[in-house]
């Protein structure tokens, strides 16, 4: 875009010079092209000097911009991946979206993996360096916008009557489910222990298991789960009670997300 706007700006300068002559030339010489003049002088030669950059120079600047911008994007992506709350628990790579849940996952994943139905499903998966198991540890009523797994019809935003409003709410307030959950925890002191408290959504967590596959043996660490050439396939999810560790449901997870079959990022 910077390159295209430069071309548009140069064409605009030509047209304005033809139309207004010396008046516009004087204005151009004392005004920055994109930034205030005093800032542009630090990085660009004096525009009052004769001569225009040739095609080779402009092309070189364009290539340099591509390298900087694309390279910067990959650096930011690598930094993001290295900053993810990833941990390996009993051979499963676990990612939690709430800092408070990082420690909770360490306590509950053992109960989840010890369940017979879960153990049987995971046992049938290949155990080699080209495959890993990634598990999302999330609140049961939280919609992760980048989740590639479809965990139920109630989260298919495109099928709801208030699709636009729901999408806007999830984009503007992506962590509302988490803050709501903390608010519920604060009120628990005034609640009586019983079925009502046991069934609260804030008392449950959902663990979504995803198979991570590589064409080679390059999966060495949990961070490799997010490599660009990796294939991620949803398998099943497990609902577990936050305090008791009871397995509430084990269900197959088809591909898809809140946006339907539109491909979404992983984080």
N, C-alpha and C positions, 0 to 999 in steps of 0.2 A: 504493500500500500504506500509506503514511503517513496518507493521508486516511481510508482504511477503518479502520485501527487506531485513529484518533482517535474515529471514530463508535462503534466497539466499546468503547473505553475509557470514553466518556461514558455509554454504556448500562450498563456494569459499575458505574460510580460511582453511578448512580441505584439500581440493584438493591442494592448494598451499603449505601447510605444508608437505604433502606427496611428493610433487614434488621437493621442494627446501630446505626442512629441516630447519636447524638452521638459515640459511640466511633469510628465510621468517619470522621465529618466531621473530628474532631480529627486522626486519622491522615492523612487526605487533605491537610489544611492544612499539615502539616509534612513531607510527602513529595512528591517530584517525580513528575510524571505519567509521563514517559518517561526523564528524565535526573535526576541528583542535584539536589535543590532549589536549591542555591546557584547551579548553572549555569542552571537554568530561569529564575531571577529576573532573569538578564541579558537574556533575550529575551522573556519572557512576563510579563504583569502579575500582580500578587498574586492568587493563586487564592482568598484568603479574602474578597476584595471581592465584593459582591453582583452578580448579573447574569450571564447566560450569553451568549456570542456568538450573534448571529442567523444565519439562513440565508445572508444576503448576505455577511456577513463570512467565514463558513466557506467559502462558495463562492469568494470572492476569494482566500482562502489556498490553496484547492485549485488554482485557475488559476495562481497564482504558483508553486506547487510544480511544476506541469506545465511551465511555461515554464523554470524553473531546471533541472529534471531533464532534460527533452528537449533544451533548449538546451545543457546541459552535455554530453550525449551526442554531439551534433553537433560541439561544439568538440573533444572528445576524438577523434572520428573524423577530423576535419580535421588535428589534430596527428599522429595515427597515420600518415595518408597522407603528410604532409609529412616524416615521419621514415623512410619506407621507403627502402631502398637502391636507388633507381631511377636509371638512367642511359640515355641515348639513344646507341646505337651503330649507325652506318650506317643510320639511319632506323628502327631497331627499339628499342622501349622494353624494357629488360632489368632484371629484378629478381632479385637473388640473396638467399638466405636465410642465408648465412654471410658475415660481414665479410671473411673471407679470400678468398672467391670473387669479390668485387667487382672486384679487379684481375685475377683469372684470367679472368673473363668478357670483359674488354676484349681479352685476347689470343686467346681461342678463338672468339669470335663471328665474327670475320673469316673464319676457316677454315670455320665452319659456313655462313655466308651465301655463300661462294664455291663451295660444293658445287653441282653442276649440278642435282640433284634438288630441293634446297632452293630454289635461285634460281628454278626453273621454277614451283614451288608458290606462292611469294610473288609472282611476276610476275603471276599471274592475279588477284590481289586488287585491289580498287579503291584508287586512290591519290588521295584527296581529304581534306578537312579533317573529314569525318564518319567516317573510318575510321583506325584505327591498328593496329599489330601489337605485341602484348605477349608477351615471352618470359620464362618462368621458367627460371632457371639453377640447377639443384639437383643434389645427389648422386644417382647412378643408383639407389641402393637406399633413398632417403629417401621416406617417405610424408608429403606435405604435406596436413594435415587439411582445409584450406580449398580444395584444388585442385578445379576444376570439370571437370578432364579425367581420363578413365579411361585409364591407361597400361598396363593389363594385368590379367589375371584374378588374379594372385598378390596384388594389392593390394585386392581386393574383400573387405573384412573380414566382411561379412555372409554370405559364402559359405563362410567357414572354420569348421572344427569348434570352434576355440577363439576364437570371435568376442569373447566378453565379456572374456576375458583379454587379447586383442590390443588391443581398444579401450581397456581400462584402462591398458595399458602405453603406448600412444601418447598418451593424455591426460596421464598422470603424468610420462612421460619423452619429450616430443616431440622432443628433440634428441639422442636416444641414437645415431642413425645418424651424426650429425656428430661427436660425441665419439669414437665408435668409429673413424671415419675418421681423425681426428687420431692416435689411438693406433696405427693401422696405419702411418701415415707415420713415426712415431717408430721403428718396428721395421725400416724399409726399409734402414737402414744395414747391418743384419746379413743382409739377403737378397741372393741372387744375381740379377743382372739376367737375365731370361729370360721364357719364356711365362707362368710362374706369376705373376710380378710384373706383367706386362703385363695379365693378365686380372683382377687384383684390382678389386673394385667401387670402392675408393677412388681408383683411377686413371682413373675415368670420370665424365663429367658428362652429365646429361640436359637438353636444352633443349626446353621445351614451348612451342610457338607458339600464340597465341590471338588471334583477330580481335576487335577492340574496335570497336563500332559505335554511332553516335549518330544520333538523329532529325534533328539540326540540325548546323551546322558549328561545334560548340563544343569540339572536341578540339584544344586548342592546345598542351598539354604532356603529358609522361608522367603527371603527377598526375591529369589528367583521365580516365585509364583507369579510375579507381576511383569516378567519379561515380555517384550513385544511379540515374540514368536510363539508364545505359550497358548495352548488351547485350554479353556476352562469350561467344564461341563457340570451343571448342577446335578446332584444325586438325590438327596433326601434331606429333610429337616427333622429336628427333634425339639420338642417343647419340654422344658425341665423346670421344676419349681425351684425358686431362688433359695428358699430356706431349708426345705426338706430333701431336695435332690431327687424327688419323685419324677419319673419319666411320664409325662402327661400324654404325649402323642408322638408317633413316628410315622412320617408320611413322605411318599415320593414327591420329588420336586421337579416339575417340567421346566424347560427353558422358557424364558420370558421375564418381564418385569412390569412395573407399574405403567410403563409406556408401551406395553404390548411387545411386539417382536423387534422394536427399534433397537439397534445395538447401543449399548450404554457403556461408559467407562467403568473401571473396577473400583475407583476410589476418587 
